Amino acid sequence: MSAVASAVAVPATVVPDTTEQAIGYPSLFLLVLIGALVPVVPTGALVSSAAVVAFHRAAPISMVLVFATASLAAFLGDVALYWLGRRGMRSRNGSRWLEAIRARAPEDRLTQAQEKLADHDVTVLVLSRLVPAGRLPVMLACLIADWPVRRFVRGNLPACLAWAATYQLIGVLGGSLFEEPWQGVLAAIVLTVLISVAPGVWRHLRGPAAR
């Protein structure tokens, strides 16, 4: 009887976990991909939250899958958006994708991105994904500089790997501080939100002093 009970218990624990992974990783991939194309989805918080769950699952393969899923989705989304932006640059009437990039790249930040891109080349592209709201101004600077897609891809690949690793580390930190996964997820979300708004708050506070 004990052997039968064990045989029944194993599928009961494996199936929900397998189902959760089958749903979770494609969902993470899709949301990060959409977030790269339409930058309103908090992709950093998604990756950190997924890392918290993977950390509490205590399965190294889960951490690897979160990293691979997030970095691949971010990479494909960035490349697709850049390709669409190049098409808009070459079109007489532009495109809604190009206008979306321009709308999220203020003139002052675009100027800074162009200057840094001229001085440091691909390094700026790598760092732009780690700086809140830094990705699109640098991407637009690359479009204006007429970078071919292949050149953008070479710089964007390490950028996406570094981005995924950074936000996964935030998730691991949040997961290690709390016993319950939901507490770690909440901590990771709060931390990523603080990171994203900190530069804007700093610029706002410096504004009056600069003037």
C-alpha positions as protocol buffer text, in pm:
chain_id: "A"
residue {
  index: 1
  type: MET
  ca { x: 0 y: 0 z: 0 }
}
residue {
  index: 2
  type: SER
  ca { x: 281 y: 239 z: 82 }
}
residue {
  index: 3
  type: ALA
  ca { x: 440 y: 176 z: -258 }
}
residue {
  index: 4
  type: VAL
  ca { x: 110 y: 246 z: -431 }
}
residue {
  index: 5
  type: ALA
  ca { x: 61 y: 563 z: -226 }
}
residue {
  index: 6
  type: SER
  ca { x: 407 y: 683 z: -320 }
}
residue {
  index: 7
  type: ALA
  ca { x: 344 y: 612 z: -687 }
}
residue {
  index: 8
  type: VAL
  ca { x: 25 y: 816 z: -672 }
}
residue {
  index: 9
  type: ALA
  ca { x: 184 y: 1098 z: -473 }
}
residue {
  index: 10
  type: VAL
  ca { x: 471 y: 1155 z: -715 }
}
residue {
  index: 11
  type: PRO
  ca { x: 253 y: 1243 z: -1018 }
}
residue {
  index: 12
  type: ALA
  ca { x: 34 y: 1457 z: -795 }
}
residue {
  index: 13
  type: THR
  ca { x: 332 y: 1677 z: -709 }
}
residue {
  index: 14
  type: VAL
  ca { x: 504 y: 1665 z: -1045 }
}
residue {
  index: 15
  type: VAL
  ca { x: 206 y: 1747 z: -1266 }
}
residue {
  index: 16
  type: PRO
  ca { x: 113 y: 2083 z: -1107 }
}
residue {
  index: 17
  type: ASP
  ca { x: 479 y: 2192 z: -1114 }
}
residue {
  index: 18
  type: THR
  ca { x: 513 y: 2084 z: -1477 }
}
residue {
  index: 19
  type: THR
  ca { x: 190 y: 2261 z: -1568 }
}
residue {
  index: 20
  type: GLU
  ca { x: 304 y: 2575 z: -1388 }
}
residue {
  index: 21
  type: GLN
  ca { x: 631 y: 2577 z: -1582 }
}
residue {
  index: 22
  type: ALA
  ca { x: 457 y: 2505 z: -1912 }
}
residue {
  index: 23
  type: ILE
  ca { x: 238 y: 2810 z: -1859 }
}
residue {
  index: 24
  type: GLY
  ca { x: 487 y: 3031 z: -1676 }
}
residue {
  index: 25
  type: TYR
  ca { x: 784 y: 3037 z: -1914 }
}
residue {
  index: 26
  type: PRO
  ca { x: 585 y: 3103 z: -2234 }
}
residue {
  index: 27
  type: SER
  ca { x: 396 y: 3376 z: -2048 }
}
residue {
  index: 28
  type: LEU
  ca { x: 721 y: 3534 z: -1930 }
}
residue {
  index: 29
  type: PHE
  ca { x: 860 y: 3516 z: -2283 }
}
residue {
  index: 30
  type: LEU
  ca { x: 550 y: 3674 z: -2436 }
}
residue {
  index: 31
  type: LEU
  ca { x: 524 y: 3954 z: -2178 }
}
residue {
  index: 32
  type: VAL
  ca { x: 893 y: 4048 z: -2202 }
}
residue {
  index: 33
  type: LEU
  ca { x: 872 y: 4039 z: -2582 }
}
residue {
  index: 34
  type: ILE
  ca { x: 568 y: 4268 z: -2578 }
}
residue {
  index: 35
  type: GLY
  ca { x: 737 y: 4491 z: -2321 }
}
residue {
  index: 36
  type: ALA
  ca { x: 1036 y: 4534 z: -2552 }
}
residue {
  index: 37
  type: LEU
  ca { x: 810 y: 4634 z: -2841 }
}
residue {
  index: 38
  type: VAL
  ca { x: 562 y: 4840 z: -2639 }
}
residue {
  index: 39
  type: PRO
  ca { x: 757 y: 4984 z: -2344 }
}
residue {
  index: 40
  type: VAL
  ca { x: 472 y: 5009 z: -2097 }
}
residue {
  index: 41
  type: VAL
  ca { x: 501 y: 4658 z: -1951 }
}
residue {
  index: 42
  type: PRO
  ca { x: 733 y: 4653 z: -1644 }
}
residue {
  index: 43
  type: THR
  ca { x: 958 y: 4380 z: -1782 }
}
residue {
  index: 44
  type: GLY
  ca { x: 1222 y: 4419 z: -1513 }
}
residue {
  index: 45
  type: ALA
  ca { x: 964 y: 4348 z: -1242 }
}
residue {
  index: 46
  type: LEU
  ca { x: 842 y: 4045 z: -1437 }
}
residue {
  index: 47
  type: VAL
  ca { x: 1191 y: 3895 z: -1455 }
}
residue {
  index: 48
  type: SER
  ca { x: 1260 y: 3966 z: -1088 }
}
residue {
  index: 49
  type: SER
  ca { x: 928 y: 3809 z: -986 }
}
residue {
  index: 50
  type: ALA
  ca { x: 997 y: 3499 z: -1194 }
}
residue {
  index: 51
  type: ALA
  ca { x: 1342 y: 3475 z: -1036 }
}
residue {
  index: 52
  type: VAL
  ca { x: 1187 y: 3484 z: -688 }
}
residue {
  index: 53
  type: VAL
  ca { x: 962 y: 3189 z: -773 }
}
residue {
  index: 54
  type: ALA
  ca { x: 1254 y: 2999 z: -929 }
}
residue {
  index: 55
  type: PHE
  ca { x: 1468 y: 3068 z: -622 }
}
residue {
  index: 56
  type: HIS
  ca { x: 1207 y: 2927 z: -386 }
}
residue {
  index: 57
  type: ARG
  ca { x: 1164 y: 2625 z: -612 }
}
residue {
  index: 58
  type: ALA
  ca { x: 1532 y: 2551 z: -534 }
}
residue {
  index: 59
  type: ALA
  ca { x: 1590 y: 2404 z: -879 }
}
residue {
  index: 60
  type: PRO
  ca { x: 1896 y: 2537 z: -1066 }
}
residue {
  index: 61
  type: ILE
  ca { x: 1735 y: 2458 z: -1401 }
}
residue {
  index: 62
  type: SER
  ca { x: 1449 y: 2696 z: -1316 }
}
residue {
  index: 63
  type: MET
  ca { x: 1695 y: 2983 z: -1269 }
}
residue {
  index: 64
  type: VAL
  ca { x: 1861 y: 2899 z: -1601 }
}
residue {
  index: 65
  type: LEU
  ca { x: 1525 y: 2888 z: -1778 }
}
residue {
  index: 66
  type: VAL
  ca { x: 1419 y: 3225 z: -1636 }
}
residue {
  index: 67
  type: PHE
  ca { x: 1747 y: 3382 z: -1752 }
}
residue {
  index: 68
  type: ALA
  ca { x: 1732 y: 3222 z: -2098 }
}
residue {
  index: 69
  type: THR
  ca { x: 1364 y: 3308 z: -2148 }
}
residue {
  index: 70
  type: ALA
  ca { x: 1398 y: 3671 z: -2039 }
}
residue {
  index: 71
  type: SER
  ca { x: 1718 y: 3746 z: -2230 }
}
residue {
  index: 72
  type: LEU
  ca { x: 1594 y: 3581 z: -2551 }
}
residue {
  index: 73
  type: ALA
  ca { x: 1258 y: 3761 z: -2540 }
}
residue {
  index: 74
  type: ALA
  ca { x: 1424 y: 4097 z: -2470 }
}
residue {
  index: 75
  type: PHE
  ca { x: 1674 y: 4041 z: -2750 }
}
residue {
  index: 76
  type: LEU
  ca { x: 1414 y: 3945 z: -3010 }
}
residue {
  index: 77
  type: GLY
  ca { x: 1188 y: 4233 z: -2905 }
}
residue {
  index: 78
  type: ASP
  ca { x: 1469 y: 4488 z: -2930 }
}
residue {
  index: 79
  type: VAL
  ca { x: 1583 y: 4360 z: -3270 }
}
residue {
  index: 80
  type: ALA
  ca { x: 1227 y: 4361 z: -3404 }
}
residue {
  index: 81
  type: LEU
  ca { x: 1168 y: 4716 z: -3279 }
}
residue {
  index: 82
  type: TYR
  ca { x: 1497 y: 4835 z: -3427 }
}
residue {
  index: 83
  type: TRP
  ca { x: 1415 y: 4675 z: -3762 }
}
residue {
  index: 84
  type: LEU
  ca { x: 1074 y: 4841 z: -3761 }
}
residue {
  index: 85
  type: GLY
  ca { x: 1240 y: 5171 z: -3667 }
}
residue {
  index: 86
  type: ARG
  ca { x: 1480 y: 5142 z: -3961 }
}
residue {
  index: 87
  type: ARG
  ca { x: 1188 y: 5083 z: -4193 }
}
residue {
  index: 88
  type: GLY
  ca { x: 1028 y: 5397 z: -4054 }
}
residue {
  index: 89
  type: MET
  ca { x: 1347 y: 5599 z: -4105 }
}
residue {
  index: 90
  type: ARG
  ca { x: 1359 y: 5495 z: -4469 }
}
residue {
  index: 91
  type: SER
  ca { x: 989 y: 5554 z: -4530 }
}
residue {
  index: 92
  type: ARG
  ca { x: 880 y: 5893 z: -4654 }
}
residue {
  index: 93
  type: ASN
  ca { x: 588 y: 5894 z: -4411 }
}
residue {
  index: 94
  type: GLY
  ca { x: 773 y: 5737 z: -4118 }
}
residue {
  index: 95
  type: SER
  ca { x: 591 y: 5476 z: -3910 }
}
residue {
  index: 96
  type: ARG
  ca { x: 401 y: 5446 z: -3586 }
}
residue {
  index: 97
  type: TRP
  ca { x: 686 y: 5237 z: -3443 }
}
residue {
  index: 98
  type: LEU
  ca { x: 938 y: 5510 z: -3515 }
}
residue {
  index: 99
  type: GLU
  ca { x: 706 y: 5771 z: -3368 }
}
residue {
  index: 100
  type: ALA
  ca { x: 667 y: 5556 z: -3056 }
}
residue {
  index: 101
  type: ILE
  ca { x: 1045 y: 5548 z: -3014 }
}
residue {
  index: 102
  type: ARG
  ca { x: 1073 y: 5923 z: -3069 }
}
residue {
  index: 103
  type: ALA
  ca { x: 795 y: 5990 z: -2818 }
}
residue {
  index: 104
  type: ARG
  ca { x: 993 y: 5812 z: -2546 }
}
residue {
  index: 105
  type: ALA
  ca { x: 1326 y: 5972 z: -2632 }
}
residue {
  index: 106
  type: PRO
  ca { x: 1319 y: 6338 z: -2512 }
}
residue {
  index: 107
  type: GLU
  ca { x: 1544 y: 6577 z: -2701 }
}
residue {
  index: 108
  type: ASP
  ca { x: 1790 y: 6626 z: -2415 }
}
residue {
  index: 109
  type: ARG
  ca { x: 1829 y: 6252 z: -2356 }
}
residue {
  index: 110
  type: LEU
  ca { x: 1863 y: 6187 z: -2729 }
}
residue {
  index: 111
  type: THR
  ca { x: 2142 y: 6445 z: -2750 }
}
residue {
  index: 112
  type: GLN
  ca { x: 2324 y: 6281 z: -2459 }
}
residue {
  index: 113
  type: ALA
  ca { x: 2278 y: 5939 z: -2618 }
}
residue {
  index: 114
  type: GLN
  ca { x: 2419 y: 6060 z: -2951 }
}
residue {
  index: 115
  type: GLU
  ca { x: 2724 y: 6213 z: -2780 }
}
residue {
  index: 116
  type: LYS
  ca { x: 2793 y: 5900 z: -2576 }
}
residue {
  index: 117
  type: LEU
  ca { x: 2736 y: 5674 z: -2876 }
}
residue {
  index: 118
  type: ALA
  ca { x: 2990 y: 5874 z: -3076 }
}
residue {
  index: 119
  type: ASP
  ca { x: 3245 y: 5849 z: -2793 }
}
residue {
  index: 120
  type: HIS
  ca { x: 3192 y: 5492 z: -2668 }
}
residue {
  index: 121
  type: ASP
  ca { x: 3015 y: 5310 z: -2952 }
}
residue {
  index: 122
  type: VAL
  ca { x: 2870 y: 4967 z: -2858 }
}
residue {
  index: 123
  type: THR
  ca { x: 2945 y: 5007 z: -2488 }
}
residue {
  index: 124
  type: VAL
  ca { x: 2668 y: 5266 z: -2461 }
}
residue {
  index: 125
  type: LEU
  ca { x: 2422 y: 5023 z: -2616 }
}
residue {
  index: 126
  type: VAL
  ca { x: 2513 y: 4761 z: -2356 }
}
residue {
  index: 127
  type: LEU
  ca { x: 2471 y: 5004 z: -2068 }
}
residue {
  index: 128
  type: SER
  ca { x: 2151 y: 5158 z: -2204 }
}
residue {
  index: 129
  type: ARG
  ca { x: 1943 y: 4855 z: -2104 }
}
residue {
  index: 130
  type: LEU
  ca { x: 2065 y: 4883 z: -1746 }
}
residue {
  index: 131
  type: VAL
  ca { x: 1973 y: 5250 z: -1716 }
}
residue {
  index: 132
  type: PRO
  ca { x: 1601 y: 5318 z: -1656 }
}
residue {
  index: 133
  type: ALA
  ca { x: 1447 y: 5479 z: -1966 }
}
residue {
  index: 134
  type: GLY
  ca { x: 1787 y: 5463 z: -2135 }
}
residue {
  index: 135
  type: ARG
  ca { x: 1714 y: 5200 z: -2398 }
}
residue {
  index: 136
  type: LEU
  ca { x: 1499 y: 5397 z: -2643 }
}
residue {
  index: 137
  type: PRO
  ca { x: 1708 y: 5718 z: -2661 }
}
residue {
  index: 138
  type: VAL
  ca { x: 2014 y: 5507 z: -2744 }
}
residue {
  index: 139
  type: MET
  ca { x: 1816 y: 5299 z: -2992 }
}
residue {
  index: 140
  type: LEU
  ca { x: 1698 y: 5618 z: -3164 }
}
residue {
  index: 141
  type: ALA
  ca { x: 2056 y: 5747 z: -3167 }
}
residue {
  index: 142
  type: CYS
  ca { x: 2160 y: 5423 z: -3341 }
}
residue {
  index: 143
  type: LEU
  ca { x: 1880 y: 5470 z: -3595 }
}
residue {
  index: 144
  type: ILE
  ca { x: 1984 y: 5829 z: -3666 }
}
residue {
  index: 145
  type: ALA
  ca { x: 2346 y: 5713 z: -3701 }
}
residue {
  index: 146
  type: ASP
  ca { x: 2218 y: 5459 z: -3956 }
}
residue {
  index: 147
  type: TRP
  ca { x: 2355 y: 5154 z: -3781 }
}
residue {
  index: 148
  type: PRO
  ca { x: 2275 y: 4838 z: -3980 }
}
residue {
  index: 149
  type: VAL
  ca { x: 2071 y: 4574 z: -3800 }
}
residue {
  index: 150
  type: ARG
  ca { x: 2373 y: 4341 z: -3780 }
}
residue {
  index: 151
  type: ARG
  ca { x: 2576 y: 4601 z: -3591 }
}
residue {
  index: 152
  type: PHE
  ca { x: 2288 y: 4669 z: -3354 }
}
residue {
  index: 153
  type: VAL
  ca { x: 2249 y: 4295 z: -3291 }
}
residue {
  index: 154
  type: ARG
  ca { x: 2615 y: 4259 z: -3189 }
}
residue {
  index: 155
  type: GLY
  ca { x: 2577 y: 4526 z: -2923 }
}
residue {
  index: 156
  type: ASN
  ca { x: 2227 y: 4435 z: -2815 }
}
residue {
  index: 157
  type: LEU
  ca { x: 2301 y: 4069 z: -2737 }
}
residue {
  index: 158
  type: PRO
  ca { x: 2534 y: 4139 z: -2440 }
}
residue {
  index: 159
  type: ALA
  ca { x: 2300 y: 4422 z: -2336 }
}
residue {
  index: 160
  type: CYS
  ca { x: 2005 y: 4182 z: -2302 }
}
residue {
  index: 161
  type: LEU
  ca { x: 2216 y: 3921 z: -2123 }
}
residue {
  index: 162
  type: ALA
  ca { x: 2335 y: 4181 z: -1872 }
}
residue {
  index: 163
  type: TRP
  ca { x: 1981 y: 4314 z: -1827 }
}
residue {
  index: 164
  type: ALA
  ca { x: 1833 y: 3970 z: -1760 }
}
residue {
  index: 165
  type: ALA
  ca { x: 2113 y: 3882 z: -1517 }
}
residue {
  index: 166
  type: THR
  ca { x: 2071 y: 4210 z: -1326 }
}
residue {
  index: 167
  type: TYR
  ca { x: 1696 y: 4178 z: -1273 }
}
residue {
  index: 168
  type: GLN
  ca { x: 1727 y: 3810 z: -1196 }
}
residue {
  index: 169
  type: LEU
  ca { x: 1980 y: 3899 z: -927 }
}
residue {
  index: 170
  type: ILE
  ca { x: 1730 y: 4147 z: -782 }
}
residue {
  index: 171
  type: GLY
  ca { x: 1475 y: 3865 z: -770 }
}
residue {
  index: 172
  type: VAL
  ca { x: 1720 y: 3630 z: -600 }
}
residue {
  index: 173
  type: LEU
  ca { x: 1794 y: 3899 z: -344 }
}
residue {
  index: 174
  type: GLY
  ca { x: 1424 y: 3949 z: -276 }
}
residue {
  index: 175
  type: GLY
  ca { x: 1366 y: 3575 z: -256 }
}
residue {
  index: 176
  type: SER
  ca { x: 1652 y: 3520 z: -12 }
}
residue {
  index: 177
  type: LEU
  ca { x: 1524 y: 3784 z: 230 }
}
residue {
  index: 178
  type: PHE
  ca { x: 1179 y: 3632 z: 281 }
}
residue {
  index: 179
  type: GLU
  ca { x: 1049 y: 3283 z: 349 }
}
residue {
  index: 180
  type: GLU
  ca { x: 727 y: 3320 z: 149 }
}
residue {
  index: 181
  type: PRO
  ca { x: 753 y: 3359 z: -231 }
}
residue {
  index: 182
  type: TRP
  ca { x: 483 y: 3630 z: -242 }
}
residue {
  index: 183
  type: GLN
  ca { x: 685 y: 3842 z: 1 }
}
residue {
  index: 184
  type: GLY
  ca { x: 992 y: 3811 z: -218 }
}
residue {
  index: 185
  type: VAL
  ca { x: 789 y: 3897 z: -528 }
}
residue {
  index: 186
  type: LEU
  ca { x: 651 y: 4208 z: -357 }
}
residue {
  index: 187
  type: ALA
  ca { x: 1000 y: 4313 z: -246 }
}
residue {
  index: 188
  type: ALA
  ca { x: 1139 y: 4259 z: -597 }
}
residue {
  index: 189
  type: ILE
  ca { x: 859 y: 4465 z: -754 }
}
residue {
  index: 190
  type: VAL
  ca { x: 907 y: 4750 z: -507 }
}
residue {
  index: 191
  type: LEU
  ca { x: 1283 y: 4749 z: -568 }
}
residue {
  index: 192
  type: THR
  ca { x: 1251 y: 4750 z: -947 }
}
residue {
  index: 193
  type: VAL
  ca { x: 996 y: 5034 z: -932 }
}
residue {
  index: 194
  type: LEU
  ca { x: 1230 y: 5237 z: -711 }
}
residue {
  index: 195
  type: ILE
  ca { x: 1515 y: 5176 z: -954 }
}
residue {
  index: 196
  type: SER
  ca { x: 1300 y: 5287 z: -1248 }
}
residue {
  index: 197
  type: VAL
  ca { x: 1174 y: 5610 z: -1091 }
}
residue {
  index: 198
  type: ALA
  ca { x: 1494 y: 5713 z: -912 }
}
residue {
  index: 199
  type: PRO
  ca { x: 1661 y: 5881 z: -1215 }
}
residue {
  index: 200
  type: GLY
  ca { x: 1349 y: 6085 z: -1292 }
}
residue {
  index: 201
  type: VAL
  ca { x: 1317 y: 6198 z: -930 }
}
residue {
  index: 202
  type: TRP
  ca { x: 1687 y: 6289 z: -923 }
}
residue {
  index: 203
  type: ARG
  ca { x: 1658 y: 6495 z: -1243 }
}
residue {
  index: 204
  type: HIS
  ca { x: 1350 y: 6669 z: -1103 }
}
residue {
  index: 205
  type: LEU
  ca { x: 1532 y: 6757 z: -782 }
}
residue {
  index: 206
  type: ARG
  ca { x: 1837 y: 6882 z: -968 }
}
residue {
  index: 207
  type: GLY
  ca { x: 1631 y: 7088 z: -1209 }
}
residue {
  index: 208
  type: PRO
  ca { x: 1579 y: 7398 z: -991 }
}
residue {
  index: 209
  type: ALA
  ca { x: 1942 y: 7393 z: -877 }
}
residue {
  index: 210
  type: ALA
  ca { x: 2066 y: 7368 z: -1235 }
}
residue {
  index: 211
  type: ARG
  ca { x: 1852 y: 7662 z: -1335 }
}
